[in-house]
Amino acid sequence: MNARVSGNRLDMGAYEFQEAVAVYNLQLKTSCLMVLPNPINNESKLTFSLQQTSQVGVHLYNLQGKCLFEKQLGTFSAGAQQLLLSDLFSPEALAPGLYLVGLKTNYQQFWLKVVSH
């Protein structure tokens, strides 16, 4: 008997024949935070979706970790929301580069890279 043959299959070493494992009912969470257009300008909108009513805060950081803007916006209801960035801060006043926009709620935090020209 050849130890490298299992049933009608050839044992190829580290590769083993096993039953397939599957995950059912897996719910993947897509990004709940978008900024469009990006690169940002005065027309850019911050779009997000909340699973439940929550306090919401927006933060803007440079890549050195310095907080450039921080504001608690109050209570938002569950569902899709949209804010104009220029109502929060002046996107056109930012130096060219990468920034992080953060959205903090009572139960989650979302971060997104944005580009300023």
Secondary structure, DSSP 8 states (H G I E B T S, - for coil): --TTEETTEE--SS----------S-------EEEESSSB-TT-EEEEEESS-EEEEEEEEETTS-EEEEEEEEEE-SEEEEEEGGGTS-GGGS-SEEEEEEEEESS-EEEEEEEE-
